[in-house]
Amino acid sequence: MTDQSTSAPQVGASRSGSPKELGTVEQAALIEQLTALADDELLLGHRNAEWTGHAPILEEDIALANLAQDEIGHAIAWYGLRSALDGSDPDRLVYFRDAPQFLNSWLAELPRGDWAFTMRRQCLFATYDAELLSRPALSSYLPLAHAAVKIGREELFHLRHSSMWLERLAHGTAESRRRLALALASAWPLLPQLLAPMPGTLDLHAAGIWPQPDELREAVVARARAALSQVGLGAGPLLPTAGLTSHRGTHPAHLDELLERLQSVARADPEATHW
């Protein structure tokens, strides 16, 4: 059994059977990647939670609240993996960073919108996670592999739930289909940023830690297009919306507004501690 008490982060066994250390370059890249994953999950969970008490039916009020709780739980897991690498405090990462320090995608921070947009966004994220997490489940960095297996199972449920709603909206009324088409037009052009490789991604792939970005992109887009085809919808070329950048430290104004509410209590007394 690998001794996890050593200070150097451990990855899977090498061909000789001895554990390999996570190199400096790979560790820095993995910290960035984990932060992006966590930030996306945190903000998606926060946006979904805004439906509590406002969903179209009571059953969905409960279901989406559970999904929001799942997403925030996933964020905690990813922040925890980062903490194991650099000793960072997850609470401070959430409550005391300013918007430019967040690495979430634009898709995660957009306002709640209507029900069609919420389900369209949730389905895109769950599609991305389903493809992404089936790959790090085989990662040579064992803490990532273990987390990917657990979180991946929950994201498959999210995908089934949101896909059911896409079918329901597509085949409901003329108004529900119109709203779904508008949601697709808003969300689809933001997918390129979610799929764009971050600095260091290729180093992580070379080390067997992270999937190959082009292969992952093709798999996500193919799966998303197939789901749209099943409900009689299509998406155009994957062209980014105006102003979108692959750099995840830039944000439209929505994140400042979201963080003002999310962080207000913690920042009111930064020295407060819990019992």
N, C-alpha and C positions, 0 to 999 in steps of 0.2 A: 504493500500500500504506500502511495506517495505521502511523504511527510509534508503536510500543509502548514506546518508551523514555521517553515523557513521564510525569510524575508523576501526572497525573490519569487515573483509570481510564477506558478508552474503551468505548463501546458501538458499535452498528452505525451505518452512515452515515445521516444525516438526508436529507430529501427533496432538500436542496440539494446533497447529495453530500459534505458536510463531516462529520467525525466529531463525535459528541456526547459530552460529558463526563457521567459518572455523578454525579448530584447528591448532596448531603450526605444528604438524607432517604433516597433510594434506596440509597445505599451502606450506611448503617446497617441498613436493612431487609434488604438482601442478605446482609450479614455474619451476621445472625441466622438467616436462612433456610439459608445454607450450613452454619452450625454445627449446626442441627437435622438436616439431611441427613447430615452427617458423623457426628454422635453416634449416630443410628439405625443407620447402616451399621456403625460400629465395634462397637456392643454386639450387634447381630444376628450379626456375624461371630464375635464372642467366644463367644456362646451356641452357635452351630453348631459351633465348634471343640471344644466340650466333648464332642461325639460321637466325636471321634477315638479309635479303638480300641474303640468301644462300639456302633457302628452295627449294624443287624440282619444285614447281609451284608457281606462284604469289599468288594465293588464299591461299595456305598454309603458305606462308610467312606472310601474314596478320593474319591468324588464329592462328599460333603458337606464334606470337608476342602478341596477345590478351591473349592466355593461360599463357604466361610468366608474363604478367601484372597481371593477376588474381592471380597467385601463389605468387607474391611479395606482392600483396594486402592482401592475406591471412596471409603471414608472419607478415605484419604490424598489423593485427588484433590480432594475437597470442602474439606478443611482447607487444601490448597494454594491453591485459589481464594480462600479467606478470607485467607490469608497475603499474597496479592498485593494485597489491598485495605487491610489494616491492619498488615501486618508481623508478625503473630503467629507464634509458633513452634509448629508442629503437635505436636511432642513434648511441649511444656509443656501444651498444651491437653489432650492425652490423659492425661498422667501426673501433673499437678499441679493440676488442678481438683478441687474437692469436688463431691459429688452435686448440691447446689442449683444449681451453675453449668452442669450438663449440660442440654441442650435436647432430649434424646431423648424419644420417646413411651414410655408404659408398656409397650406391646406389645413393644418391642425389648428391654427389660431383664428381663422375666419369666424365671424359671428355665427350664432346658432342657425340663423335662417329659418326656413319653414321645414316641415317634416320631410318633404322630399329631399331637400338638400342634406339634412342630417343623415338620412338613410343612404343617400348616394355617397357622402363622404365616408360614413362608417364602412360601407361596402368596399370602397377603394382601399382604405387603410387595412381592413381585414384581409383583402386579397393580397396586398403587399406583405403583410405579416405571415400569411399562410405560406407563401413562397419563400420568404426570407428565413423564417424560423425552421423550416424543414431542412435548411442547409447548415446553419450553425449548430443544429442538433448533432452534426458530425464533426464539429470543430475540434481542432487539436487543443484548444484552450478549454479545459474541462468545466470550469465554472460557467462559461458561456454556453457550452453544450447542454449542461443540466438545466439551466434557466430556460433555454430555447425549447426544450422538450415540454416543460410544464406550461409555459406561456403559450406555446403553439397550440396545445390542446384547447385552451380557452378561446384563442383567436378563431379557431375553426367553428366554434359555436357562434361567435360574433358574425362570422361570414355567413353561416346558414341563416341566422336571424335577419340580417340586413338584406340578403338575397331574396328571402321570402317577401320582404316589404317592397323590393324593386318589382317583383312579379305582381304583387297586389296593386301597386300604384300604376304600373304599365297597363294592366288589364282592368282597371277600375272604371273611372269615368274619364270623359274628355279632359276635364280640369285636372285630375290627378296625373294623367299622362303628360299634359302640357307642363305641369310643374316639375315632373321628373325630367323632362327634356331640358328645361331651364337649369335645373340642378346639375345635369350632366355638362351643359355648356359652361357652367361656372367652375366645376370641379376638375374636369378632364384636363384643361390646359395647365393645371397646377401639379399634375402628376410628374412631369419631367424633373422637377426639383426634388421630389421625394425619392426618385430613382437615381439621381445623379450621384456618382461616387464622391465621397469626401476625401480630403487629402489623407494619404496613407492607406486608402482602401486596398490598393494593389499590393502594398507591403504585407497587409494582413492576409490577403489571398495567397500570396507566395508562401507565407508561413503556415498555411492550412487552417487559419483561424476564421476567415470570412469568405463568403461566396464571391465568385467572379462577377463583377458588376454588370457587364454587358449581358451575360447569360441570365442573371437575375432580372434585369430590365425586360428582356424578351419574354421570360416566363410570366412576369406580372402582367405585362400588356396583353399577351395572348389570353391569359385567364380572364382578365377584365373584359376584353372584347367578346370572348365566348359567352360570358354571363349576360352581356348586353344583347347579343344575338338571340339568346334564349327568350328574351322578353320583347323581341321585335324592334330593338333600338340599335343604332350604330353610332360609332364615334369617328370623327375625322382624324386626320394626321395628328400625331402627338406633338403639336407645336406649342411652345410655352406662351403664356399670356404676356402682354406688354409689361415690362418692368420686372418680370420674374428673373431671379438670378439663382445660379446653383449654389452661391455662397449662403449658408444658413444663418449668418449673423446679421443679415439685413431683414427688416420687417416692415410691412405696412403699419398704419397707425393702430390697427386692432390690438396688437399685443400690449401696447402701453395701457390701453383701457382695461384689458383683461387683468394685467398684473396689478394695476391700482387696486382692484377689488380683491384679488387673490392674496396679495401681500399686506393689505392694510392693517390687519390685526397684529401680525408679527412685527411689523415695522413701527407700530405705535409704541412698543416697549421692547427694543432689541435685546435688552439684557434679561428679560423675563425668562424664567426656567419653569419646567413642570415638576410636580412632586413625584 
